[in-house]
């Protein structure tokens, strides 16, 4: 069953301008239309019919009704509480967009290659979640990013910052774990992991205890380190890891401390050798600028926009243009996916 629809709220805005509110209760009160049994089917329906008759009798009603009944009319598509001007101001460029309620609170954040087209897609979508979102939307905002990569990264950061009511993905903050090193009173170098807030200067970052253990297991296997001193086994006199058996005896006093520490240093150096600082170059918001994303020691560090004439040779050239950002599991996945698809967009610093 499909019929053309008319919205009395949008019709009232057009034919009866100047009222403070266009909700059924306040508008009928202002117009002297009786409304009994509020929020009951019969009462609301009766008041709506009386309002509809009044709209039919207003000046230019015939022209306005024909416009609204046009299948391609935006008036028939936009949410009732959203002024048309809010939609018309949206650009057709890549960026992040925001749905806001009557109090100006952000209730949804999204990203798009074409902001206006994507927002219109929400209005056409008849899923229950979209209908509820659109019904609560009173205003729109946006920020152009010039490219989809920065839009994806900014969307992720904004969702975690504003925690919008109608965003379901990316809200959960995933606990990070840092790999670190220290020296005990016997002069032996240890490798271990802990929650990132307990690890001020991690040598590597993982996103679960399992990932952190696997990271240390790989180092143990590669550099013949002791699982006891890599904290893969706790409260044991000597190591006896069921998978890793390459320990050369530091835990049994069969190996000199200096020789063991040398291998730990080699393991640490291997991490530093892999860590890279690089820049992903992207389109800017205008032809006069370039967008960029900074990866510092394999971690997403932020994004920015620099004038096209600026020559980028080292990090100092970018510092004044960078908007620092947190490295999260989501942003790491976004960057890694982009690098796989666009390897030529990267240059090392």
Secondary structure, DSSP 8 states (H G I E B T S, - for coil): -------HHHHHHHHSTT-S--SHHHHHHHHT----STTSHHHHHHHHHHHHHHHHTSTTHHHHHHHHHSTT-GGGTS-TTS-HHHHHT--SSSEEEEEE-TT--EEEEEEESSHHHHHHHHHH--SHHHHHHHHH--EEEEEE-SSHHHHHHHHHHHHHHH--TT--TT-S----EEEEEEE-TTS-EEEEEEEGGG-TT-SEEESSHHHHHHHHHHHHHHHT--TTTTTSS-S-SS---SS-----SGGGT-S-HHHHHHHHHHHHHHHHHH---EEEEEE-SSTTEEEEEEEETTEEEEEEEEETT----SGGGTGGGEEE----HHHHHHHHHHHHH-GGGEEE-
